[in-house]
């Protein structure tokens, strides 16, 4: 009874133990549970039987008798001692037929997909495994044993490591591949271009102010950008890097004292030494690697094309090249574009190809395979990336194709979805080791596809804002460099194949269909609700440039481009917060050119019915401006602005200087009181600058002739008064003289 109770407890623990997570550098398979929803607690998630595959040597077999050693660890996390365990190998004597079979074997964990053949020669028995204990295991085999009773042939063989208990219950299983590649016949050596993104979200609003303080932690320790730098240091020189110059710009700003906008107001921060060191290390790491500068701040090109931002894309390409050259190194390309999600339509392609003529034009685009699928495999709105590229029996198409834009042909470089996914954490293979085995299997399978006699091009491009595992990426790059059927090459070297086709038995090498851009793709873009206010900010920002005499570039070009970044696709709230900061900064700059004396409590006085009113404009900018002044009466019946033939133009020096324009006005005769005129500043090309200003003009109601008449009347009146006063004085003198004579007579 005791033995039966113990056996029941062991079997129950095995049945209830859930599937565990994998660990970096090794593969772990745990027992599955039939009632996972009922046992989804954190404690249950940590329990199970962990089957860890830590080593497979060699990476691929070259000879039929080569010994392949597979080793790892079995760890008991069930909380109960386990007995009667058996670690053994399951395999198939036939290689997988195509890449679709590789994908299905990795994705479908059901029993029918598990290889049927069992190799008991290399099985390992574990009599007992205490709770919490681990034990090593090892299995050896040869390609000849895999293919028994026949002779092994070039290909990818599926294998599974399984753990059974008491010879009947599978407790854990881990699947992977063994690739057999004999030296002869020599495999076709395909070109592999790896494109890795170094793209972040914008962290500044206008140039002096950071909208958040998230950049610093990403640059150090286990931060995302610190991991990208680790990859850059170890990557082969042929790897092509897509670098957003706005990231370099933000890190440069952080390497000096900077300001962060918070809900409590601006907070001053000291220079970040880690930011300066990250920049230095990045320049050194990428010194000899091909680098492509994305348009500044990685704008959402498709959204801008559809929402009427025609000039921003060309300016972003131009500014991106300038910043990359200034902050990284002189030789940085801007002729390849990697759009958001690797998706664009004909409108976006045209906008990129036109760019800024002579300065910033795109001649290659890096696309997702769903955007340019092989002919006959596109099913807009229904297919997945894997379905597009890995249909049963499908031949992997060449990565390069030709598209046509309004500015001429553009080369499309299409990333292979399965290979690209392996470069990302959780890419489907389970661990660094098993990802390497999957990568070896996939690329070997491509080189052996029917009909391939000449090399073709392949492109790897993980998601653009990935959070990579440096160990995984470095291991895959090292593996790619060592495989005899691959040649690592820079992305720019990938070109469309010549006109002749490569025969694949019954059909030609598959061609690409046209650009496939679905309604769902369009919904992912930045929407009109977000971009409409940005367009108004961009218009005002342009005015701050047009008002200057030399038409110097706007100080807000970079800030506006940061607001159009594709990073805001899923973070529109953060984008709007940054937009408010930029809008305030633009308004503050526009307010530095003002019309003085616009005080409704102190009206301007027009003496009489006609006269001249001075209009003064003050320039507090540090540069000279050229401004036109338009003055319009608000009531032409009461007050008219006398037309002048010459433009009402002022050229005003910077730093607080003012300019004054005399404006002739005429009031209706006999009418006095207050009238209003509207003064609008204009750029030299006639665009309104700032809000119109209302000036109050007070008229006396007297004409010039009336004043002369009144003056004459006053003169006559004054003369009469003076004459009367003189007469009275004369009479008084005569009276005093007469009185004096009378007194003398007496």
Secondary structure by P-SEA (a helix, b strand, c coil): caaaaaaaaaaaaaaaccbbbbcccbbbbbbbbccccccccccccccccccccccccccccccccbbbbbbbbbbbcccccccbbbbbbbbbccccccaaaaaaaaccccccccccccccccbbbbccccccbbbbbbbbbccccccccccccbbbbbbbbbbbcccccccccccbbbbbbccccccbbbbbbbbbbbcccccccccccccccaaaaaaccccaaaaaaaaaaaccccccccccaaaaaaaaaaaccbbbbccccbbbbcccaaaaaaaaaaaaaacccbbbbccccccaaaaaaaacccaaaaaaaaaaaaaaaacccccccccccccccccccaaaaaaaaacccccccccbbbbccccccccccccccccccccccccccccccccbbbbbccccbbbbbbccaaaaaaaccccccccaaaaaaaaaaaaaaaaacccccbbbbbbbbccccccccaaaaaaaaaaaaccccbbbbccccccccccbbbbcccccccccccccccaaaaaaccccccaaaaaaaaaaaaaaaaaccccccccaaaaaaaaacccccccaaaaaaaaaaaaaaaaaaaaccccccccccbbbbbcccbbbbbbbbbbcccbbbbbbbbbbbccccccccccccccbbbbbbccbbbbbbbbbbbcccccbbbbbbbbbbbccccccccbbbbbbbbbccccaaaaaaaaaaaaaaaaaaaaaaaaaaaaaaaaaaaaaaaaaac
